[in-house]
Amino acid sequence: MTTKNTQKSEISGTTKSKKAAEAKDLVGFKRIDGRKVDEIRGPIKAKVGVVDNADGSAMYQQGKTIAIAAVYGPKKMHPQHQQDPERGTLRCNYNMISFSVTERIRPGTNRRSTEISKIMEWALGPVLMIDKYPNKVVDVHVNIIQADAGTRCAAINAAAMALAHAGIPMKNLVSSVAAGKMDKTIVVDLNKKEEDYEEGEGATDIPMTFTPDGKLTHLQLDGKINKKQLMEAIELGKKACKEIYEVQKKALKEIGEE
Amino acid sequence: MSEEKHRKIIVPGEVIVKGDEYLPGEGTEKKGDEIVALKYGLAEESNKLIRIIPLSGGYQPRRGNVVIGKVELITFNGWVIDINGSENAFLPLTEVPRYVNKNELEDVMDINDAVVVKIWGINKRGIDLSIKSRGLGKIDEGIIIEVNPNKVPRVIGKEGSMINLIKEETGCNITVGQNGLIWIKGDKVEKELFAKKAIEFVTQKSFISGLTEEIKKWFEEEKK
């Protein structure tokens, strides 16, 4: 989009160059879907208690990405050789449903989902207090029923709510969001189109997870970025996580008032 | 301050109250001069002690709870019983007040039999059960229904007011297990089903205040 506008301004000549500069400025700040750089996707919806059979469950939607998390346990770890006699174990399972994307994906675990499951365990682990459940396991199953980038963040957000709903002792909730770099602009909460952005320097995706008091529990980086911009991106993500936390908190408080 | 004001829903990590005079109870932690929640639920204050009443989640076995379980396994010296908790509980043979031949344990309680038991103790190895008390023992007749374990206090009511009302109105004998299983025994199946309906009504309307009055009205309407 940026190059397209510069071409246009060259053709139309110097008289309109001021206007074109304004337009270019606008492109720098406005994104493909018209959001501001620090604006997260709407609508953000969160609901607790969506799976009746689970001990705790939650749905989290951000834009077109929807995740459903269900928590079971603490229950006895099976297989027995994986039991930890010193502390409880968190076991996450991330799964993208075959119809979640435009082109059907093969159902079942693959290399990507195994990786994200592990990432979720690392992101949620620091806030969970399951030391007092030796030989036990807390199972978290997350299904992505609709995907439009940022699925791991939606999965972590849903899982955090579901764990709280299951009555698992936690130090805090966690909220997750992805910041990114499109060409040279730092933006927050990328969607699929933005993630596939190829012009200029291309797109860099940085998913991160924060506790409400601003502590980082998970940070990933996919692409190229310099130190200064990375710090900028983290600050942007921190701000967005605060907004997400408010949504999670509200959802948890609403269910109890029913 | 009123009691209502002190009961609000708290999410993990949230500051419940500030002040050095408060003490952290169950599900809470003291951080500096703040009491911070570690669990999701209702925060309640009594005598400066803050504790959290869970609103959801599975059953947490506790010492002294009367529960209803199912015999899962027979061992040489007792029974392993599934009490809907995170682990199975053990009922030793010595709890049975009469002499039992070691090869005939299944005559006392067979696999899949339902029993009313009391949690006698919880230790590292597991949960120990007891049936040496009135009202405990094997269930022979009646129906068992399942409710959400978090709604058991509502079914029982304040000092048993709710459950006594249901007992009176339906003429059934009802035993409520803390793990969410309820045993109803009446002289007719219709009565038992009526009691079941009443309990289901309570669990559905559990969030209403003044529920005992509500259920009284419900009984009047149902009896017409």
Interface residues (C-beta under 8 A of the other chain):
Chain A: G49 D55 G56 G73 P74 K75 K76 V127 M129 Y133 P134 K136 A164 H165 A166 G167 I168 P169 M170 K171 N172 L173 T211 P212 D213 Q248 K249 L252 K253 I255 G256 E257 E258
Chain B: I9 V11 P12 G13 E14 G27 L38 K39 Y40 G41 L42 P54 L55 S56 G57 G58 Q60 S86 E87 K124 F207
